Amino acid sequence: MQNWNKPEDYLSSRAVSLWNLGANAGIWYIRHSFLIKSYKDGFNWVEFFHQKGACTCAWTVDLNNGSTGDEVELLIKMGIDRITTNSPEALIKMIKNF
């Protein structure tokens, strides 16, 4: 049992553990809301995987069902490599406006 002082300490430890389990994976698919929450808590999964030579895909950003432009903009700021979406036309239009 461990006592985590900050969320980013815990998330960093989890990231290392997951990497050790699947280090040969070239792309990691992670729920977009978790990526954003982790980033706001001080840990950037995208940056972590980039340092390991891997890519990150955020799933599923659905602009027609609750996901927002602010979320997309933050994912891009984080350096996301791919975005899985059910609303590709709306996503493309939004990205062109950035």
Order of alpha helices (4+ residues) and beta strands (2+ residues): alpha-beta-alpha-alpha-beta-alpha-beta-alpha
